[in-house]
Amino acid sequence: MTDKSAFTAEEWHALTDAPLLVTMAIFAAGEHGPISMVKEASASARSIAKPGDRGVATELIAQIAAEADSKEARHDMKDHRGKDLDVAIAGSLADLEPAAAALHKNASSIEAAEVAAWLLDIAEAVAKAAKTVNPKEQETIEKITAIFRVTSS
């Protein structure tokens, strides 16, 4: 089983940023008022804090989630804000690339697929929190899916 020790410090940082980058991308793509903002933030927090049983990647996801939920990780997200929402989405998606590369390089294909599925679950939970998934949110989910695409070896 893969754990934190399999990754360089830079790769690990990219992985622990990934849940919040996914959240930020979907949040920026959403149309919200104050109530939906609270619902989306709550959905993200629940999905990150309680990832559930994820097969062989459960321990790796638990390690990623623990650090993603830290105050330092949330502070790091301030660096990913853009001047407008499209810039924020594009920046968040671009910053997910190193996490996907680290997974492909260091984790088994099964673990990488399970981590990717968890990240997509976070995206979908945030998008669905405000009742409907709008086209921009769906497009962003599809881009996240493409970034973390896992092919069997």
C-alpha positions in Angstrom: 0.0 0.0 0.0 1.2 3.5 -0.9 1.5 6.1 1.8 3.0 9.6 2.3 6.6 8.2 2.3 6.2 7.2 -1.4 6.1 10.9 -2.5 8.5 13.7 -2.5 7.6 16.7 -0.4 6.5 18.6 -3.5 4.4 15.7 -4.7 2.8 15.3 -1.3 2.0 19.0 -1.1 0.3 18.8 -4.6 -1.7 15.8 -3.4 -2.8 17.5 -0.1 -3.8 20.6 -2.1 -5.9 18.6 -4.5 -9.1 18.3 -2.5 -9.2 22.0 -1.9 -8.3 22.8 -5.5 -11.2 20.6 -6.6 -13.5 22.4 -4.3 -12.3 25.8 -5.4 -12.7 25.0 -9.1 -16.3 23.8 -8.6 -17.1 26.6 -6.3 -15.9 29.2 -8.8 -18.0 27.5 -11.5 -21.1 27.6 -9.4 -23.9 30.1 -9.3 -24.5 30.9 -5.7 -26.1 33.0 -3.2 -25.3 32.9 0.5 -27.3 29.8 1.3 -25.7 27.7 -1.5 -22.3 28.9 -0.6 -22.8 27.5 2.9 -24.2 24.2 1.5 -21.2 23.9 -0.9 -18.6 24.6 1.8 -20.3 22.0 4.1 -20.4 19.4 1.3 -16.7 19.9 0.7 -15.8 19.7 4.4 -17.8 16.5 4.8 -16.4 14.9 1.7 -12.8 15.7 2.8 -13.1 14.9 6.5 -15.0 11.7 6.0 -13.9 10.0 2.8 -15.2 6.6 3.9 -13.8 3.2 2.9 -12.0 3.6 -0.4 -10.5 0.1 -0.8 -6.8 -0.2 -0.9 -6.4 3.6 -1.1 -8.2 4.2 2.2 -5.1 4.8 4.2 -3.5 7.1 1.6 -6.7 9.1 1.2 -7.0 9.4 5.0 -3.4 10.8 5.1 -4.2 13.2 2.3 -7.5 14.3 3.9 -5.9 14.9 7.3 -3.5 17.4 5.8 -6.0 18.9 3.4 -8.2 19.7 6.4 -5.4 21.5 8.2 -5.3 25.3 8.7 -2.1 25.5 6.7 -3.7 23.9 3.6 -6.7 26.2 3.7 -4.3 29.2 4.0 -2.4 28.0 1.0 -5.6 28.2 -1.1 -5.5 32.0 -0.9 -2.6 31.8 -3.4 -4.9 30.1 -6.0 -7.5 32.9 -6.3 -7.8 34.5 -9.7 -8.9 38.0 -10.8 -12.1 36.4 -12.1 -13.8 33.1 -11.8 -12.6 31.7 -15.1 -9.0 32.4 -14.1 -9.6 30.8 -10.7 -11.0 27.7 -12.4 -8.2 27.4 -14.9 -5.6 28.0 -12.2 -7.1 25.4 -9.9 -7.3 22.8 -12.8 -3.7 23.5 -13.8 -2.5 23.1 -10.2 -4.2 19.7 -10.1 -1.8 18.4 -12.8 1.1 17.7 -10.4 -1.1 15.8 -8.1 -2.3 13.6 -10.9 1.3 13.1 -12.1 2.4 12.1 -8.6 -0.4 9.5 -8.3 0.5 8.0 -11.6 4.1 7.9 -10.8 4.0 6.6 -7.2 0.7 4.7 -6.6 -0.7 1.6 -8.1 -3.2 2.0 -10.8 -6.0 0.8 -8.4 -4.9 3.3 -5.7 -4.7 6.1 -8.2 -8.2 5.3 -9.5 -9.6 5.3 -6.0 -8.0 8.6 -5.0 -9.3 10.1 -8.3 -12.8 8.7 -7.5 -12.6 10.4 -4.1 -11.6 13.7 -5.6 -14.5 13.4 -8.2 -16.9 12.6 -5.3 -15.8 15.9 -3.7 -16.4 17.8 -6.9 -19.8 16.2 -7.4 -20.8 16.8 -3.7 -20.0 20.5 -4.0 -21.7 20.8 -7.3 -24.9 19.0 -6.2 -25.0 20.8 -2.8 -27.0 23.7 -4.3 -29.6 21.4 -5.8 -28.6 21.4 -9.5 -25.3 21.1 -11.3 -25.0 23.9 -13.9 -23.2 23.4 -17.2 -20.1 25.2 -16.1 -19.8 23.0 -13.0 -20.4 19.9 -15.2 -17.7 21.0 -17.6 -15.3 21.6 -14.7 -16.1 18.1 -13.3 -15.3 16.6 -16.8 -12.0 18.5 -16.8 -11.1 17.1 -13.4 -12.0 13.6 -14.6 -9.7 14.1 -17.6 -6.8 15.3 -15.4 -7.0 12.3 -13.1 -7.8 9.8 -15.9 -6.4 6.4 -14.8 -5.6 3.8 -17.4 -4.9 0.2 -16.4 -1.3 -0.9 -16.7 
